[in-house]
Amino acid sequence: MPGQGCLRVNVEAKLPWYKCRSNAARAPIEMEEKMRKMELIAPCHFGMEAVLKREIQNLGYEISQVDNGKVTFFGDAAAIARANIFLRTTERILLKIDSFRATSFDDLFEAVKAIPWADYIPEDGKFWVTKANSVSSKLFSPSDIQKIVKKAMVEKLKQTYHTDWFEETGASYPLRISIVKDIVTIGLDTTGESLHKRGYRKFTAPAPVTETLAAAMILLSPWHADRMLIDPFCGSGTIPIEAAMIALNMAPGMNREFTAESWKNLVPKKAWYDAIDEAEDAIRNDAEIHIQGYDIDDEVLKMARANAKLAGVDEYIHFQQRDVADFNTPKKYGFVISNPPYGERLSTKEEMFDLYKTVGRVMSENDTWSFFLLSGYEDAQKAVAAGGNRKKATKNRKIYNGMMKTYLYQYMGEKPPVRRKDK
């Protein structure tokens, strides 16, 4: 594990700690040093890695690797708390335990058994493999992978704690196993319930976009709080709510709980208290925000308003019953960030084409505006062009929304004139 070779220096003697301490005192210090710098894994939607990487760097952490659907970075115990509370676009934070090659169940068993599990799991800890997935690997059965890993962990912990039975009445330590091209990665899940569950979305409309994906769409755009933002297909309000939270610099994980909060052996309580204090101090309640959400269904808008209130941002968002065909604003240089309906589950193909054609007309009538549209509708660009929009998408970003392939179509409008600074 990174950081194991760090040396603590005795200030007076100017000697490494291992020359200044007795063997009896050395063990807890070794553990402290090992946990001082860990590798943490942050999974995300495929296609959103760049946004998540920037978020992690803005928190002050060093990136170690970027892969499809995840970003790995270095951090200490406090990073577990801060990442869970502050990051908007990841699904969870995993403490990376080990990574190795395994092409047989014997390989898997021996490698897992070799891990010093007592460094992570106390004798009364409850541990299990909550999820295992395999891609292009010889080991492909999730249930078998889960059983072998659990068995190997039990054998190792039996040797360490000198017992034949574990009550597992203490804190929970769920693991996640990923095998990609025979490379096994083991991570402890510090989060628990996925981070897209901020705690505010108690009411949902059909086909909602997740909170993490909504935040990523916003962060991919150059939108700032001083520009108007409208979601003409707002549904239960996720995009407007996430935008308001971003504008207010409100940490998404402030009002929920995390699995690692009970890991007294790994993450001190003070780390969580400090992270919450930091989040509260960072909120900008004086921000001027112009965010609107439209929907044709008044019942859905009631959900959106209730969710915004639960999120604490209801006073910053104006929801109204309006069809996208009635989109009209005197404001210039604003942003439309939206997840329009797509797929036969919601409409017929003819209705879908007409809907996107209407969006194209709206775009042509508001040519200073920027439009960011997430859609899985295969003829989206064609229909938008048929509506009168002559601009081509500035960029199309492929994003997997769950197992569905979608595209974030980015149509950039005109830049506002540069304001003169007062002399």
C-alpha positions in Angstrom: 0.0 0.0 0.0 1.3 3.5 -0.9 2.9 5.3 2.1 4.1 2.3 4.0 7.7 3.4 3.5 7.2 6.9 5.0 9.5 7.6 8.0 8.4 9.6 11.0 11.3 11.8 12.2 12.0 12.4 15.9 12.2 16.2 16.2 14.8 16.3 18.9 17.1 13.4 17.8 16.5 13.9 14.0 16.4 10.2 13.7 13.8 7.9 12.0 11.0 6.8 14.4 12.1 3.2 14.2 15.4 4.1 15.9 13.7 6.1 18.6 10.9 3.7 19.6 10.8 0.4 21.3 9.4 -2.6 19.4 6.3 -2.5 21.6 5.5 1.0 20.5 6.3 0.4 16.9 3.2 -1.6 15.8 0.6 1.1 16.3 2.8 3.6 14.6 3.3 1.3 11.6 -0.5 1.1 11.3 -0.9 4.8 11.6 1.7 5.4 8.9 0.1 2.8 6.6 -3.3 4.4 6.9 -1.9 7.9 6.5 -1.8 7.5 2.8 -4.3 5.2 1.1 -5.6 4.6 -2.4 -9.2 5.4 -2.8 -11.4 4.4 -5.8 -14.3 6.6 -6.9 -16.6 4.9 -9.5 -18.6 7.1 -11.9 -20.8 7.0 -15.0 -18.8 5.9 -18.1 -17.9 9.1 -19.9 -17.8 11.3 -16.8 -14.2 10.5 -15.6 -12.8 13.9 -16.5 -15.4 15.7 -14.4 -14.7 13.5 -11.4 -11.0 13.8 -11.8 -11.3 17.6 -11.7 -13.5 17.4 -8.6 -10.9 15.2 -6.7 -8.1 17.5 -7.7 -10.0 20.5 -6.5 -10.3 18.8 -3.1 -6.5 18.6 -3.1 -5.8 15.0 -3.7 -3.4 13.3 -6.1 -4.8 11.2 -8.9 -3.1 7.8 -9.3 -5.1 6.4 -12.2 -8.1 7.1 -14.5 -9.9 4.1 -16.0 -13.3 3.7 -17.7 -15.9 4.4 -15.1 -13.6 5.1 -12.1 -10.9 7.4 -10.8 -8.3 6.3 -8.2 -6.5 8.8 -6.0 -4.3 9.0 -2.9 -5.7 10.3 0.4 -5.6 9.9 4.2 -8.4 8.9 6.6 -9.8 12.5 6.4 -10.1 12.0 2.6 -12.6 9.2 3.1 -14.9 11.6 5.0 -14.3 14.6 2.7 -14.7 12.6 -0.5 -18.0 11.1 0.6 -19.3 14.5 1.7 -18.0 16.8 -1.1 -17.8 14.8 -4.4 -20.9 15.2 -6.6 -20.2 12.9 -9.5 -19.1 9.6 -7.9 -21.3 6.8 -6.9 -19.2 5.7 -3.8 -15.8 5.8 -2.3 -13.9 2.5 -2.0 -10.8 2.0 0.2 -8.5 0.0 -2.1 -7.2 -3.0 -0.3 -5.2 -4.8 -3.0 -4.9 -5.6 -6.7 -3.5 -8.7 -8.2 -3.7 -11.1 -11.1 -5.8 -14.3 -10.7 -6.8 -16.8 -13.4 -8.1 -19.6 -11.1 -10.0 -19.8 -7.9 -6.9 -21.1 -6.2 -5.1 -18.0 -7.2 -7.9 -15.8 -5.9 -8.1 -17.7 -2.6 -4.3 -17.6 -1.9 -4.0 -13.9 -2.8 -7.0 -12.8 -0.7 -5.7 -15.0 2.3 -2.3 -13.2 2.1 -3.9 -9.8 2.8 -3.5 -8.6 6.5 -7.3 -8.3 7.0 -6.9 -7.6 10.7 -5.5 -4.2 9.7 -8.9 -3.3 8.4 -11.5 -5.5 10.1 -11.8 -5.9 13.9 -12.6 -9.2 15.5 -16.3 -8.3 15.9 -16.6 -6.7 12.4 -19.3 -7.8 10.0 -17.8 -8.5 6.6 -19.0 -9.8 3.3 -18.7 -9.3 -0.4 -21.6 -7.1 -1.3 -20.9 -7.1 -5.1 -18.5 -8.8 -7.5 -18.3 -8.2 -11.2 -16.1 -9.6 -13.9 -15.2 -8.4 -17.4 -13.1 -10.3 -19.9 -11.7 -12.6 -17.2 -11.3 -16.3 -16.6 -13.1 -16.0 -13.3 -16.6 -14.8 -14.2 -19.1 -16.2 -11.7 -20.0 -13.4 -9.2 -21.5 -15.8 -6.7 -18.4 -18.1 -6.7 -16.1 -15.1 -6.5 -18.0 -13.8 -3.4 -17.8 -17.2 -1.7 -14.1 -17.7 -2.3 -13.2 -14.3 -1.1 -15.3 -14.6 2.0 -13.8 -18.0 2.8 -10.2 -16.8 2.3 -10.9 -13.8 4.6 -12.3 -16.0 7.3 -9.3 -18.3 7.2 -6.9 -15.4 7.5 -8.8 -13.8 10.3 -9.0 -17.1 12.1 -5.2 -17.3 12.1 -4.8 -13.7 13.2 -7.4 -13.6 16.0 -6.9 -17.2 17.1 -10.6 -18.1 16.9 -12.8 -20.5 15.0 -16.0 -18.3 15.1 -16.8 -14.7 14.4 -19.9 -13.2 15.9 -19.9 -10.3 13.4 -21.9 -8.1 15.7 -19.8 -5.0 15.2 -19.5 -2.4 12.5 -20.1 -3.4 8.8 -17.2 -3.7 6.4 -18.8 -4.5 3.0 -16.4 -5.3 0.1 -16.6 -4.9 -3.6 -14.6 -7.0 -6.0 -13.9 -6.0 -9.6 -12.1 -8.3 -12.0 -11.0 -6.8 -15.4 -8.8 -8.8 -17.8 -7.9 -11.2 -14.9 -6.8 -8.3 -12.6 -8.6 -8.4 -9.3 -9.2 -5.2 -7.4 -10.6 -5.4 -3.8 -12.1 -2.4 -2.2 -13.8 -1.7 1.1 -17.0 0.3 0.6 -16.9 3.3 2.8 -20.1 4.7 1.5 -23.0 2.2 1.8 -26.0 3.5 0.0 -25.0 5.0 -3.3 -23.9 8.7 -3.2 -26.5 9.6 -5.8 -29.0 9.3 -2.9 -28.4 12.7 -1.4 -31.5 12.4 0.8 -33.7 15.0 -0.8 -35.3 13.1 -3.6 -38.2 11.5 -1.8 -40.6 11.9 -4.8 -39.7 10.8 -8.3 -41.2 11.0 -11.7 -40.8 8.4 -14.5 -37.3 8.0 -16.0 -35.4 10.4 -13.6 -31.8 11.3 -14.2 -29.7 10.4 -11.1 -28.3 13.2 -8.9 -24.7 12.3 -9.7 -25.3 12.3 -13.5 -27.2 15.6 -13.2 -24.3 17.2 -11.4 -21.9 15.9 -13.9 -23.9 17.4 -16.8 -23.8 20.8 -15.1 -20.1 20.6 -14.2 -19.3 19.7 -17.8 -20.9 22.9 -18.9 -19.4 26.4 -18.5 -22.5 27.5 -16.6 -22.0 29.8 -13.6 -24.5 31.1 -11.1 -24.7 34.5 -12.7 -26.2 33.0 -15.8 -29.8 31.8 -16.1 -30.4 28.0 -16.2 -33.6 26.4 -17.4 -34.5 22.7 -17.5 -37.7 22.5 -19.7 -38.1 18.8 -18.9 -37.4 19.0 -15.1 -39.5 16.1 -13.9 -38.9 15.7 -10.2 -36.4 18.6 -10.2 -33.0 16.9 -10.1 -31.1 19.1 -12.5 -32.4 22.4 -11.1 -31.8 21.2 -7.5 -28.2 20.0 -8.3 -27.5 23.3 -10.1 -28.7 25.3 -7.1 -26.5 23.2 -4.7 -23.5 23.8 -7.0 -24.2 27.5 -7.1 -24.5 27.7 -3.3 -21.4 25.5 -2.9 -23.5 23.2 -0.8 -21.8 19.8 -0.3 -24.1 16.9 -1.6 -23.4 14.6 1.3 -24.1 16.9 4.2 -27.4 15.3 5.2 -26.8 11.6 5.0 -24.9 8.8 6.7 -22.0 6.7 5.5 -20.8 3.1 6.4 -17.3 4.2 7.4 -18.7 6.5 10.1 -18.6 3.4 12.3 -15.1 2.4 11.4 -13.4 3.7 14.6 -10.3 1.6 13.8 -9.8 3.3 10.4 -11.5 6.8 10.3 -11.6 8.9 13.5 -14.9 10.6 14.3 -13.1 13.9 14.2 -12.6 13.5 10.5 -16.3 13.4 9.9 -17.0 16.4 12.2 -14.2 18.4 10.5 -15.6 17.6 7.1 -19.1 18.7 8.0 -17.8 21.9 9.6 -15.8 22.6 6.4 -18.9 22.0 4.3 -21.1 24.3 6.4 -18.5 27.1 6.3 -18.3 26.8 2.5 -22.0 27.5 1.8 -22.6 30.7 -0.1 -26.1 31.8 1.0 -25.8 35.2 -0.6 -25.4 33.8 -4.2 -27.7 35.3 -6.8 -29.2 32.4 -8.7 -31.6 32.3 -11.6 -32.8 28.7 -12.1 -36.1 27.6 -13.5 -37.7 24.2 -14.1 -40.6 23.5 -16.5 -42.8 20.5 -16.8 -46.3 19.9 -18.4 -47.4 17.8 -15.5 -48.5 19.8 -12.4 -48.4 16.7 -10.2 -44.7 16.1 -11.1 -44.0 19.8 -10.3 -45.4 19.2 -6.8 -42.8 16.5 -6.4 -40.0 18.9 -7.7 -41.0 21.6 -5.2 -41.1 19.1 -2.3 -37.7 17.8 -3.3 -36.2 21.3 -3.6 -37.5 22.1 -0.1 -36.0 19.0 1.4 -32.7 19.9 -0.3 -32.9 23.4 1.2 -32.9 25.2 -2.1 -36.6 25.8 -2.8 -36.2 29.6 -2.6 -33.7 29.6 -5.4 -35.7 27.7 -8.0 -38.8 28.7 -9.8 -40.9 25.8 -11.0 -43.7 26.3 -13.4 -46.1 24.3 -15.5 -45.1 25.0 -19.1 -44.6 23.1 -22.3 -41.2 23.3 -24.0 -43.1 24.7 -27.1 -43.9 27.8 -24.9 -40.2 28.4 -24.0 -39.8 32.1 -24.0 -37.4 34.4 -22.2 -36.0 37.9 -22.7 -32.8 36.9 -21.0 -29.7 36.2 -23.2 -26.7 34.0 -22.8 -28.5 31.5 -20.6 -28.2 27.7 -20.4 -30.6 24.9 -21.0 -29.4 21.7 -19.3 -31.9 18.9 -19.6 -32.7 15.2 -19.9 -35.5 15.2 -22.5 -37.7 12.1 -22.9 -36.4 9.4 -25.1 -37.2 5.7 -25.9 -40.4 4.0 -26.8 -41.2 3.5 -23.2 -42.2 7.1 -23.0 -43.5 8.0 -26.4 -43.9 6.8 -30.0 -41.1 7.5 -32.5 -43.3 10.0 -34.3 -44.0 11.9 -31.1 -40.4 11.8 -30.2 -39.3 13.3 -33.5 -41.8 16.1 -33.1 -40.6 16.8 -29.5 -37.0 17.2 -30.6 -38.0 19.2 -33.6 -39.7 21.6 -31.2 -36.5 21.7 -29.2 -34.7 22.6 -32.4 -37.1 25.5 -33.0 -36.5 26.8 -29.4 -32.8 26.6 -30.0 -33.0 28.6 -33.2 -35.1 31.3 -31.5 -32.7 31.6 -28.6 -29.3 31.5 -30.4 -27.4 33.2 -27.6 -28.3 30.3 -25.3 -26.2 27.1 -24.8 -28.1 23.8 -24.8 -26.8 20.6 -23.1 -29.1 17.7 -23.8 -28.7 14.2 -22.5 -30.6 11.7 -24.7 -30.6 8.2 -25.9 -32.9 9.1 -28.9 -30.9 8.0 -31.9 -32.4 10.7 -34.2 -32.0 13.6 -31.7 -29.6 15.7 -33.9 -31.6 15.1 -37.0 -34.9 16.1 -35.4 -33.2 19.2 -33.8 -31.9 20.3 -37.2 -35.4 19.7 -38.7 -36.8 22.2 -36.2 -34.6 25.0 -37.6 -31.5 24.8 -35.5 -28.6 25.3 -38.0 -25.9 24.8 -35.4 -24.1 21.5 -35.2 -23.4 20.1 -31.7 -20.1 21.6 -30.5 -19.5 18.2 -28.9 -21.2 14.9 -28.4 -20.1 13.0 -25.3 -21.0 9.3 -25.0 -22.3 8.5 -21.5 -23.7 5.3 -20.2 -26.8 6.0 -18.0 -26.9 2.6 -16.3 -26.7 0.1 -19.1 -28.2 2.6 -21.6 -26.0 4.3 -24.1 -26.8 8.0 -24.3 -25.1 11.1 -25.7 -24.7 14.5 -24.1 -25.2 16.9 -27.0 -23.5 20.2 -26.4 -24.6 23.2 -28.4 -22.7 26.3 -27.3 -24.3 29.7 -27.7 -22.7 33.0 -28.0 -20.4 34.3 -25.3 -21.7 37.3 -23.3 -19.8 40.5 -23.8 -16.9 41.1 -21.4 -17.9 43.4 -18.6 -15.6 46.4 -18.0 -14.0 46.4 -14.7 -14.4 49.7 -12.7 -11.2 51.6 -12.5 
